[in-house]
Amino acid sequence: MELNERPLHPLFAAEAPPFPLFAPGAAAAIRAAMDRHAVLVLRGQALTDEAQVAFSRQFGPLELPPSLNVRTAAQVRRVGEGIFDVSNLDASGAIEPPTSPRRRFGKADQMFHTDSSFHALPTSWSLLSARIVPPQGGETEFVDLRAAWDALPAELKAAAEGRSAWHSIWHSRAKAGFDLPEQTVQDRLPPVLQPLVRLAADGRRTLYLGSHAMRIEGMEAAESDAVLDALHDFATQDRFVYRHHWQPDDLLIWDNRCTLHRATPFDDLNEKRDMRRTTIQESGIETSAVAA
């Protein structure tokens, strides 16, 4: 099956016109396109939650949404099982109030990150379905970390090569101004160690970092901060960034192992934005990042 994809950026990212997601050969064609592009926009895919979950499971076990009491049980039920609710909406579909803890928790999504790098089981892809799109703003920006590695100065490559970094969701939330919960809650999502350089699905070397990366193992804090900041600043230059302008019914897939992404602001107190994400683990059984 041919997707007839069209490049969206000189380095990565492509879009494909509408086609039946469950047609014979579609999954294999999507895998091949993802290896090439790392970010793939499938236009005109009006999905139910059930269809999104079924489609996503063709590519591996799902990461299940955790429960940390940031949302009420009613809010979790707004979307289907296995779906991350990436919206500014409450359980009734109304816009969340300014004081909502969930709204404050989600502010960190406006920093470049890779989904669930704080999970001991790294994720492969995320799939985001656009159900309601605001008229202005609310784009998503992506970084090609393979291209960034290729262009990285030798001294920064040497600083990153063979190193690992500790990743924590609480690190990124604190940077975004979220009031951290009590230690017993934080302990359910402890920091995990991830390689700073790894191989992408296409065999290219790639950086693996983002706002969850808090410290490089074996380095003093000041040196670690300097290296992580230098890597981040280099990788997020405009030449490595694709900005996606959403259309209703877009299904956007990206490879968490070789990209960063972030949400951009919009008038979230007056306009609705309803996005629903499924995320695929590299291996293992379907589970959440939260320790039992």
Residue, then its C-alpha position, 0 to 999 in steps of 0.5 A: m500500500e502507498l501512503n502518497e506522503r508529502p514532505l513537510h520539512p526539509l529534514f523530517a515530517a510528512e503528511a498523507p491524504p485520507f486513506p482507510l487506516f485498517a486497510p491491508g498493508a496500511a500498518a506496514a506502510i505507516r511503519a516504513a513512513m515513520d522510519r523515514h520521517a519520524v513525524l507523520v500527519l494522517r489527514g482526514q481521520a475522524l476517529t472514535d476513542e475505540a478506533q484510535v486504541a485499536f489502531s494504535r495497538q497494531f504497533g505495540p502495547l499501549e502505555l496506560p494513563p496513570s492515576l495521580n489524583v490530578r484528575t477526578a474519576a469523572q474527568v478520566r471517564r471523559v475519554g476512553e480506556g487507554i486514551f490520554d486526555v490532552s485537552n482544556l476540558d472538564a468532564s462535562g466538555a466545558i472549559e476547565p477553570p483557571t484554578s484547575p490543578r490539571r490545567r496547571f499540571g499541563k503547563a509543562d507540556q509547553m516545554f520541549h519534551t519526549d513523552s514518558s521518558f520518565h517511564a522505566l519502559p521507554t515509549s516508541w510512538s505517540l498518536l494524537s487525534a485532533r477532535i476540536v481545534p482552536p481557530q488560532g494558536g495551539e500548534t505543536e512543534f517538533v524537533d528532529l534529534r537525529a539531524a541535531w546529533d548529525a550537526l552537533p559540534a564535536e565537543l558536545k558530541a563528546a560530552a554526551e557520548g556514553r552518558s546517561a541522564w536521570h529523567s523525572i516528571w516532577h523536574s519538568r512540572a517544577k520548572a513549569g511552576f506546578d506545586l509538587p505533591e507530597q513525597t509519597v505521590q512523587d515516589r510513585l513516579p521516581p526518576v529513571l536513568q536513560p541514555l543520552v544518545r541512542l539509535a533511532a528506528d532508521g539506525r541513525r544516532t540521535l539525542y534523547l533529552g527534553s524537559h524531563a532530563m534533570r541531571i547527567e549521571g556522574m556529573e556535578a550539578a553545574e556541569s550537568d546543567a551546562v551540558l544539558d542546556a547546551l544540547h537543548d539550545f543547539a537541538t531546538q534551533d529553528r532549522f531542526v523544528y517543524r511547527h504543525h498547524w492542526q486541522p480537525d481530524d488530523l491523526l499525528i504520529w511521532d517517534n518519541r525516541c528521536t524527536l522532541h515536541r511541545a504545545t504552543p499557547f492559545d486562548d485556552l480560557n475561551e477556546k476549546r482544544d480537544m486532543r486525544r493521545t495514545t502512546i505505545q511502549e517499546s516492549g512489555i505489557e500494557t502498563s502505566a508509568v506509575a509504580a504500584 
